[in-house]
């Protein structure tokens, strides 16, 4: 069983920055496929960014060039550095993990960007 705990959300003005963290426990973190999703009110959950155990990275087109995903295997933590935030980035951000044929979700952290 993997536990994921997100932190770092909050209220920020447009153009500002936030860094989200997701601490994982209960697995060999370095082998985990880690990614971030988000869900805005009234919308479906959508992919944001992923980082594989190999270090390969993928981003949604909507955040490319503004968001950076990274991982610290020694701390079993994945990060999402968000810059140039826009009101349309407002959502609950979820950490997601795939490992050993299973997938797990964190509880989510709210990010609100004011205009």
Residue, then its C-alpha position, 0 to 999 in steps of 0.5 A: x500500500x502506497x500513501x501519498x501526501x500532497x502539500x504546498x497549495x494555496x492562493x496566489x495572484x496571477x503570474x505568481x509561483x507555487x511549489x507542490x510536494x508529494x511525499x510517498x511511503x510504502x513502496x520503493x519510490x525510485x521505481x515509481x511512475x509519478x505524476x500530477x493531475x488536476x481537477x477544476x470545478x465542473x471539469x474532468x480530472x486532467x493530466x498535468x505532468x509525469x516523471x518516470x523512474x528513468x527520469x523521462x518527463x512529460x507535460x500537458x501542453x497547457x503547462x509546458x514552459x511554465x511548470x517543472x516536475x522533479x523528484x528526489x528519490x532520497x526523500x521519496x518526494x515528487x515536486x511540481x514547481x509552477x510559475x507564471x500561474x494563470x486563473x485557469x490553473x485553479x484546481x485541486x492538484x492530485x499526486x498519482x503513483x503507478x507501481x507494481x501494477x497498482x495505482x494510488x492517489x493523494x488527497x489533493x491540494x487546492x491551488x487558487x490563482x486570482x486575477 
